[in-house]
Amino acid sequence: MNAAAAAEVALAEFVYVKLGSVSERAGERVIRNASGIVGLLQLAEDLDGPVAASRRNRISARVSGPRNDAAHRGITPSESGLADALTEVQDLLDRYAPAPTPD
């Protein structure tokens, strides 16, 4: 579930950049208070324009929930669950932290 952590980092960086001129301390507080990948996604959407609510629901069901189950309950995700999580995370990364295209 390291992909969930990568998505959180990417979303946090996106939010921090969008916040622009706020102090570093204020930016860190906003990001910390967003509370995980779903909260960061909601914050990113607030700053960048909304995405369908179904995306937040899928992130919660396919990424956040299984990540929390693995981290806090010791439940290993299924292969299909991991594939679903990776698909969702890749979609988030493509939108909020796209890889630079080679020149």
C-alpha positions as CSV (number, residue, x, y, z in Angstrom):
1,M,0.0,0.0,0.0
2,N,3.0,2.3,-0.5
3,A,1.1,3.6,-3.5
4,A,-1.4,5.3,-1.1
5,A,1.5,7.0,0.6
6,A,2.9,8.2,-2.8
7,A,-0.5,9.6,-3.7
8,E,-0.7,11.4,-0.4
9,V,2.7,13.0,-0.9
10,A,1.7,14.0,-4.5
11,L,-1.6,15.5,-3.4
12,A,0.1,17.3,-0.5
13,E,2.7,18.8,-2.8
14,F,0.0,19.9,-5.2
15,V,-2.0,21.5,-2.4
16,Y,1.1,23.2,-1.0
17,V,1.9,24.7,-4.5
18,K,-1.7,25.8,-5.0
19,L,-1.7,27.6,-1.6
20,G,0.9,29.9,-3.0
21,S,1.8,32.7,-0.7
22,V,0.7,31.3,2.6
23,S,3.4,30.7,5.1
24,E,5.2,27.4,5.3
25,R,3.8,26.8,8.8
26,A,0.2,27.5,7.6
27,G,0.6,25.3,4.6
28,E,1.8,22.4,6.7
29,R,-1.1,22.9,9.1
30,V,-3.6,22.8,6.3
31,I,-2.1,19.7,4.8
32,R,-1.9,17.9,8.2
33,N,-5.5,18.8,9.0
34,A,-6.7,17.4,5.6
35,S,-6.5,13.9,7.2
36,G,-5.2,11.3,4.7
37,I,-5.7,10.7,1.0
38,V,-9.4,11.4,0.8
39,G,-9.1,14.7,2.7
40,L,-6.2,15.7,0.6
41,L,-8.1,14.9,-2.5
42,Q,-11.0,17.0,-1.3
43,L,-8.7,19.9,-0.6
44,A,-7.0,19.5,-4.0
45,E,-10.4,19.6,-5.7
46,D,-11.4,22.7,-3.7
47,L,-8.2,24.4,-5.0
48,D,-8.3,23.0,-8.6
49,G,-12.0,22.4,-9.3
50,P,-14.2,19.6,-8.4
51,V,-13.9,16.0,-9.6
52,A,-16.8,13.6,-9.6
53,A,-17.8,12.5,-6.1
54,S,-17.5,8.9,-7.5
55,R,-13.7,9.4,-7.6
56,R,-13.6,10.2,-3.9
57,N,-15.8,7.2,-3.2
58,R,-13.5,5.0,-5.3
59,I,-10.4,6.3,-3.5
60,S,-12.0,5.7,-0.2
61,A,-13.1,2.2,-1.1
62,R,-10.1,1.0,-3.2
63,V,-7.2,2.9,-1.6
64,S,-7.8,4.4,1.8
65,G,-9.9,1.6,3.3
66,P,-7.6,-1.2,2.2
67,R,-4.5,0.8,3.2
68,N,-6.0,1.4,6.7
69,D,-7.0,-2.3,6.9
70,A,-3.5,-3.4,6.1
71,A,-1.8,-0.8,8.4
72,H,-4.1,-1.1,11.4
73,R,-5.7,-4.5,11.2
74,G,-3.0,-6.6,9.5
75,I,-5.4,-7.5,6.6
76,T,-3.5,-8.3,3.4
77,P,-5.3,-6.9,0.3
78,S,-6.2,-9.3,-2.5
79,E,-4.4,-9.2,-5.8
80,S,-7.5,-7.6,-7.5
81,G,-7.7,-5.2,-4.6
82,L,-4.1,-4.2,-5.1
83,A,-4.7,-3.8,-8.9
84,D,-7.7,-1.6,-8.2
85,A,-5.7,0.6,-5.7
86,L,-2.8,1.0,-8.2
87,T,-5.3,2.0,-10.9
88,E,-6.8,4.7,-8.7
89,V,-3.5,6.0,-7.5
90,Q,-2.1,6.2,-11.1
91,D,-5.2,8.2,-12.1
92,L,-4.5,10.6,-9.2
93,L,-0.9,10.9,-10.0
94,D,-1.7,11.6,-13.7
95,R,-4.0,14.4,-12.7
96,Y,-2.2,16.0,-9.8
97,A,1.5,15.1,-10.3
98,P,2.0,14.1,-13.9
99,A,5.4,12.9,-14.9
100,P,7.3,15.4,-17.1
101,T,7.4,14.4,-20.8
102,P,10.8,13.9,-22.3
103,D,11.9,16.5,-24.8
